[in-house]
Amino acid sequence: MTIRTFIFLIVFIYPATRTSAQDLTRYVQPLAGTAAATTASALRHGESTELLANTIPAVTMPFGMTQWTPQTQLTEKKCLAPYYYRDTIFKGIRGSHWLSGSCTQDYGSFTVMPLTGALKTTGYGVRFKHTDEKTTPYEYRVNLQDQNLLAAVTATPRCGIMQFTMEEAGNLYLLITPNSDYNEGFIKIDTGKNEIYGYNPAHRIYQGWGKKAGFSGYFVIRFEKMAESKGTFAGDKIFSADSIMNQPGIGAYAGFRMARGEKLILRIGTSFTGFDGARKNLDTETAAINYETAVNNSKAVWEKTLGRIRVETDNEQDKEIFYTSYYHAMQQPRLFSDVDGLYPMFATDYKNAQLSKGAYYDDFSMWDIYRAQIPLFEILSPSLINDLVSSLVLKGKQGGWMPIFPCWNSYTSAMVGDHTVSVISSAYLKGIRDYDAEEAYGIVRRNAFELPANKEEYLDGKGRRALTSYLKYHYIPLEDSVKDAFHKQEQVSRTIEYAYDDYALAQFAKALNKKSDYYMLIKRAGYYANVFDKKTGMVRARHADGSWITPYYPDTRVSYITEGTPRQYTFYVPQDVKGLAKLMGGANKLESSLDSLFIKNEYWHGNEPGHQIPFMYNYTASPWKTQQRVRKILAEEYSSGPGGLGGNDDAGQMSAWYIFASMGFYPVDPVSGEYILCTPVFDKVSLSLPNGKTFQIICHQTGRSAGYISRATWNGAPYTNNFITYNNIMQGGTLELYLQDTPDKVWGSKTVNQPGKMAK
């Protein structure tokens, strides 16, 4: 094992904290989210693929390079996950780079399909039942009864080990396929090394759709037993050649004569830099261990990692939902660098670079994860966040512009907003700073003030969409249709999300003493008000001449709002909730507007821009309503079953919402370092912090139904604020909440006890 891998496993996965003997991995339900949503708000508001959580039963390490999943779908097509609970045909085990819970694409993947009996290269799917599966974070097993075969896989940070066990003597064939939808890829059999290796070129979607991403998914498969037969194929055509490339349906096969009970082991290295990287990863992470040791190691890593947060309750299902959410929140961003620190340069054509320290990550579902998933690990693993920020800075430096939604190591300009700046600013303000802050600021600043000099770069996804209109009108008018984007139009959503991003950048500027920038940006942070119609009390699209769009439909999905309605998006002002209240006519009006949203059943939990809404009552005189609404959402929008997520999990954001809310605090404005308090689901929550300290929340209940805070103490002293800060948490301590059955309309209700307002 190299020093770099050792550091990754020991520092990130094995922090020096107390551990529990409790078996936490048994609570993780990897099949949760693999079926269509069954929650109330999803059925009311979701459409088409929005009803799918699109998670997979991934066997992986936290933030690992490759996820190993059973495959029931053969394609890497956008919005189609490799596995769905509804399917009944097993089509192999895939080494996947699917963005967990997304509606994006898999890329650079490959599949190993086991077959007994006669060789087939098409129509080889095998029936299976869910009762034949065992799913955990550290191992997947399936009994393929029609094949008299047991298949299993476990994982290391960059590799997998597969085991196939024969229940009857006979022939075992393994089909290895690069999963290119572009009729590309390469695969070769090397009998001298007892290996099959290949690659699947990655392609872009969104901006630059269909273009090559400038790297491939490489794999090297090493067998413990010599194959008795071998060959390549393309569809149903079988060849004796030892390699094949760039044809539809290509693959290689290896055949083995197996005794009853005999096991065949495959060690698989993966990489994004080349075959050498895949072999180094394989040799470093798998060569010295057998399958059982690998399973035990992987389980130990997950136990240590899940054990950073310990929850106590008699409700076993709540534990299942919590630790399943925690598992889902650790799928991406994805480790992209090899054991020796080599990684593919961002937005280049098959060029690699060498890290001097840390690890390089990609696949940031940034429109989603800046809200809660990234903030969660600002608490649990600041060193990981430092690597994530350093990776983002490298991307901006290598590509010239800070990417807005960096996935498949490319520019995408997906969704709306420019939320990379929120992640970087938040990290810096929380003291996570082992990178060149001036360089980071310069790159994110460029996005806010400049556009590419030529159209080709803009079309490639560099720079903010519609920035010219935003700077000219101080909102994006309907006349700017934002045609050079996958998400076209959506002018109001863009305006108010850019306002938040300008606020985030303003705080970064202020911390670096860039006063001129700060004053410009903090003014722009108020541009959300320019699309707020005081007559309707909600956001509304405007024309370039300032007139409002007519007719106006507040509760209908319209072209100027991203995946939602004007009423829902009205509350997306996390940086200035009190300013929004003032526009509405005061805190009482904000409260009544929130009431109206919930009374009309217009709250949609399955889409991220509304995730802060239930917590906004803490900015009014009725924080007890936050406690009430959040408890209801936790009960109705999550379960541990296959349909238990109310929409796309979006790289763990939906899951991170549950983690925070069920623990009793949530980052409405991640940059601020303030977390809104609500009622925990658990009797006790303990966070083992990387500095060796512990943050605890203890609930004292008058009865099992007690869900309202009547008083609180912090380290034994009375605590009247309805929020807590990052510094409070990281210093360690105990927050005790006293709960009763009826709302307490005094605790946390005074203005002085509410979160702060946006600095001017």
C-alpha positions, 0 to 999 in steps of 0.5 A: 500500500502506498503512503497516499492510499494509507493516508486516505484510509487512515486519516479520512476513514479512521479518525482518532475517535471513540468507536462503538461496538454497534453493528451500524452497517446492518442498518444500511439499506442499499436498495432504498431509492431504487424504485419509484417514489411513493411519498405524498409530495412526489406523487403530487409534484413530481414528473417522469424521472423526478419520481425516481430517486435513481440510487443504486445498491452500490458496493464501494468505499466512501467517495470511492472511484468506482461503484460496483452494482448489480446491473439490470439495464445495459446502457449508459443512457442519461437518466437511466440508472444501472439497476432498478428494483422493478427489474427481474433480469440480472445482466452482470456486475457493473463497475459504474461511475453513475452519479448517485441519485441523478438524472445524468449518465453513467460513463467509462463503465464496464460489466462482468457477466457470469454464465454457466453452461454454454457460451452466449454473447447476447440474450444472456440475462438471468432471472433473479429475485430480491430474496436471492440478493444480499445488499450491504455497502461492503458486499453484494451477493446474489444466488443465480439459481438458474445458473447454479452460481453464487456471484459476489463483489466487494470494494477498495477505494479504487478497485473491486474483487469479485468471487464466483462460486459454482454450486454444480460442476461445469463450465463458467464463462465470464463476459467482460464488456465496455459499456459504450453507447457510442460503439467505442471502446477497447478490450484485450486478453493477455494470457501471459499476465492472466489479464483482460483489460480495456477502456470505455471512452467518456463522453459529455452531456449538457454543454458539449453534448456528445463530445469526448470528455478527454479521458476513459474509464480504464480497467484491468481484470486479473484472474486467479485461475488460467482460462481454458478458452477465450476470445472476443465478440461483437454482438453475436459474432465470436472471434478468436482474436485477442482484442477488439475495438470500436464496434457495437456490442464488443467484449471478451470472454474467458471460459473455465472448467469448474468443480462443484464448490470451486470459487473463481476470484477476479481482482479488478483495478480501475483508473481514469489515467490509463492501464498503468494507473489501473494496474498500480491501483490493483497491485496496491489495494488488492494484491496482498489480500484475499476476498474474505479479507477485502470484505472484512476491511471494507466493512470495517471502513464503513463501520468506522465511518458510519460511527462518526455519528451515533444515534440512540432511539428505540425506533429501528426504522429511524436508524435504518433511514438515518444510516442509509441516508449517511451511506447515500451521502458518501457516494460522490464527489468521486475519487479521481486520482490514482494511488500515486496521485496521478489524475486526468487534467480537467477539460483536456484531451487525455492529459494527466497531471501529478498531485503533490498532496491530497486527492483529486475529486470530480462529479460535483452535482453542485446545484444540489450538494452545496446546500447540505451534503457538502456542509455535512462534511465541513463538520465531519471531515474538513480535510476531505472538504479541503481536497474538494476545494483544491480539486475545484481550484485545479479545475478552474486553473486548468480550464481557465474558468471555474466550472459551474457543475463539474462532472465527467471531469468537464464543463457542463454548465448544467442547471442554474446558478454558480454554486461552486463559489458557495462551496469555496467561500464556505470552506474558507470562512470555516477555516478550511484553507490549505490552498491558495485562497487568492488564486481561488478567489480570482477564479470564482470572481471571474465567473461573476464579472466576465464572460469568455472572449469567444463564443466557442468557449461560452458554448463549451460551458465556460462562464455564467449563462445570461450574465450580460442580462443580469448585470444590465437589468439587475435581473434576467428578463424574459427576452433573454431566453438563455438559449445556450444552455441545457436548462433554457429560460428559467430567468427568475430562478437564475436571477435569485440563485445568482444573487445568492452566489454573489452574496457567497462571493461577497463574504469571500471578498470581505474575508480577503479584505477586498472592499470594493468587490465586497460592496459591489457583490453585496449589492448584487446579493439583493437583486432577488428583490427585482423579481419579487412582485409585491402585489402578489407577494411572490416572485414573477418574471419581468420583461426588459421594460420592467413590466410583469408577465401576464397572466400569472400562475403562482402554482403552475410549473412555468418556463421562467422557474427551474423545476418548480412553481413561482410560489415554491421558488419565492422562498429561495433567499437563504442569504437574506430571509429577513430581507424577503420578509420585509418585501412581503410586509414583515415577519408575520407576512413571511409566516403566513406565506409559509403557512399558505404554501403548506396548507395548499400542499404546494411544498415539494420535498423532492426538489432542492430549491425548497429544502430550506423552506420548513426551517424559515419559520425560525426567522419569525415569531413561530419557530415551533412551526419549523419543529412541526413541519420538519417532523412531518416531512421526516415522517412522510417523505422518507422510509427505508424501502425501495420507494422511500426517497421522494425524488432524485437523491442528487448525489446525496443531497436528499439524504443529507437533508434527512441527516441534518433534520433528524439530528435537529439542525440544518444549514439554511445558508451554508456560507453563514455558519448558522444552523437552524434548530428543529426537533431531533428524531432521536433521543441522543445524537453524538458526532465524533469530530476530527479534532477529537471532540464530541458534539452531542444533542440530548432530548428530554421528552415529557412523552413519546409524542413530545415534539416541541422545544420548551427550553434548551441548554448549552453545556448546562447554561440556558440557551435561547437562540433558535440556531447554533453555529459552526464554531459551537459545533466544532468546539464540542459540547452538549445541547440539551433540548426539553420537549413537550407535546404542545407548541411552546410559543415563547422559546426562540421566538424573539428577534434577538434569538433568530439567525442574523440578517445579510450584512450590507 
